[in-house]
């Protein structure tokens, strides 16, 4: 008979969640790299910013949820970063900014922090 420890399942679920988040951020990074190559007014930039906004909207919803187990200080910091990314991504999409490189750098830092 196999006994499954709830803590092991919970740890596996957390690891899977972080891995999915890393993969999504990797995809966002790849899209932003392409956008930088093609320019801030390119369709690649629009796609990259749209994808980045979708990811960060999901992450912000997760961070704001009561079931999120991160410390309040870390959650607040990540929420502030997420809001900045959303604002900058929208400015790029509207043609008011070409700040893709900074969004890319912050996204890399966040992705690397998930490891």
CORRA-V152746 format. One record per pair of residues at least 4 apart in sequence whose ideal C-beta (glycine too) atoms are under 8 Angstrom apart, sorted by sequence separation. I is the first residue (numbers start at 1). J is the second residue. If there is no record, write none. Layout:
BEGIN
[[I J] [I J]]
END
This chain:
BEGIN
[[4 8] [5 9] [6 10] [7 11] [8 12] [9 13] [10 14] [11 15] [12 16] [13 17] [14 18] [15 19] [16 20] [17 21] [18 22] [19 23] [20 24] [21 25] [22 26] [23 27] [24 28] [25 29] [26 30] [27 31] [28 32] [29 33] [30 34] [31 35] [32 36] [33 37] [34 38] [35 39] [38 42] [41 45] [42 46] [43 47] [44 48] [45 49] [46 50] [47 51] [48 52] [49 53] [50 54] [51 55] [52 56] [53 57] [54 58] [55 59] [56 60] [57 61] [58 62] [59 63] [60 64] [61 65] [64 68] [70 74] [71 75] [72 76] [73 77] [74 78] [75 79] [76 80] [77 81] [78 82] [79 83] [80 84] [81 85] [82 86] [83 87] [84 88] [85 89] [86 90] [87 91] [88 92] [89 93] [90 94] [92 96] [99 103] [100 104] [101 105] [102 106] [103 107] [104 108] [105 109] [106 110] [107 111] [108 112] [109 113] [110 114] [4 9] [35 40] [38 43] [40 45] [63 68] [70 75] [91 96] [92 97] [38 44] [39 45] [62 68] [91 97] [92 98] [35 42] [37 44] [38 45] [63 70] [68 75] [92 99] [70 78] [91 99] [92 100] [35 44] [88 97] [34 44] [35 45] [64 75] [88 99] [92 103] [35 47] [63 75] [31 44] [35 48] [34 48] [35 49] [88 102] [89 103] [63 78] [64 79] [88 103] [31 47] [32 48] [63 79] [31 48] [85 103] [59 78] [60 79] [63 82] [28 48] [31 51] [32 52] [31 52] [85 106] [60 82] [84 106] [85 107] [28 51] [59 82] [60 83] [27 51] [28 52] [81 106] [56 82] [60 86] [28 55] [56 85] [57 86] [81 110] [25 55] [56 86] [24 55] [78 110] [52 85] [53 86] [56 89] [53 89] [52 89] [53 90] [21 59] [49 89] [53 93] [49 90] [49 92] [50 93] [49 93] [45 92] [46 93] [45 93] [49 100] [52 103] [40 92] [48 100] [41 95] [40 95] [45 100] [52 107] [40 97] [40 98] [40 100] [36 100] [35 100] [36 101] [32 100] [36 104] [32 103] [33 104] [32 104] [29 104] [32 107] [29 107] [28 107] [29 108] [25 107] [29 111] [25 110] [26 111] [25 111] [22 111] [25 114] [21 111] [22 114] [21 114] [22 115] [18 114]]
END
